[in-house]
Amino acid sequence: MDTFFWIIDLLIPTAMTIIGVLFKTHPPQKINMIYGYRTTRSMASQEAWDYAHQLCGKEWIVIGLILLAFVILIKLIAPTSPEILSLINTGVSITVLILPIPFIEKILKDKFGK
């Protein structure tokens, strides 16, 4: 059962890192409604779309790797049950996953206007 909680806890940080690498190295070529960093500002122009993916990719790689190290460290040293620790790690991971969006949107607003 402990393996299950390890997988669950490492899922978001690993996905963030992998998607960050994909966005940075192989971003979606054209603006679409299915895959990518899709916000009103990022979809305003092809230039904004490309820039948003580079920026989001870079942020998610860094944050994903830091979060991965954090989750591993917490799982090794925290004297809490795996179930509670998994809930905490998932909550922190989801929060950190969403956190860069306002910063990226501000940068897009400053660079590309309204």
N, C-alpha and C positions, 0 to 999 in steps of 0.2 A: 504494500500500500504506500510505503514511503516513496517508491519510484514514481508512482502516479503524481504525488504532490511535487516532486522535483520537476517532472515534465510540465505540469500546469504552471508552476512558478517561473520556469525559464521560457515559456512559450512567447510571451509578449516581448521581453527584451531581445530574444533571438529573432523574432519576426521584424521588430523595428530595425535591427541591424541589417538584416537581409534586404528588406524593402528599401532602406536607406542606400545601400550599395546599388540596388537596381535603379532607383531614382537618379542617383549620381552618374552611373555608368551607362544605363540603357533606359532613359526616361521615355514615356510615351511620346511619339513623334508629333502627333496631332492632338489638338484639343478634343476631348471626348467626354462622354457622360458615364463611362464604365470604369475606367482605371486611371488612377493618378491623384495628384493633389488638386482636388476640384473645389474651388471656391469662386465666388463672383469675380474677385480681383485676379485670381490666377488664370481664369478663362477669358479675361477681357481681350487679350491679344496673344499671339504666338510667342512673342518675346517675353511677356509676363509668365506664360505657361512654362517655357523653358527655364527661366530664371527661378521660378517657384520650386521646380523639381530639383534643381541644383542645390538650392538653399535648404529645402526640406530634407533632401538626401544627406547632405552634410550634417545637419542637426541630428537627424535620427541615427546616423552611424555613431556619432559621439555619445549621444544620450543612451542609445541602446547598449553600447559597450560598458558605459558607467553603470547603468541599471543592471546589466548582467553580472558585473562584479559585485554590486551591492546585494543582489538577491542571493548569490552564492555565499557571500560572507555572512549575511544574516541567517541563512539556513544552517550554516555550520556552527555559529556561536549562540544563537538565540535559544534560551531554554523554554521554548513554548511548543505546544502540540503542533504537529504538522498541519492540521486542519485550520487552526487559528492563524498560523504563520502564512499559510497559503492565501487566506482571505486578505490579510494585511498586504502581502506582496502583490496580489492582484489589484487591490485598490491603489497602491502606490504606482504600480506599472501603468494602469489606465490613466491616472492623473498625469503622470510624466509623458505619456503618449500624446495627450491633448495639449499640454502646456506650451509647446513651441508655436502653435497655430496663431495666437494673437501677435506674437513677435514677427512671424513671417508675414502676416497680413499688414502690419505696420510698415515693414520694409517695402513691401509691394506698393503700398499706398504712397510712401515717400518717393519711390523710384518711378512709378508709372502713373501717379495721380489717381483721380477718381475714375 
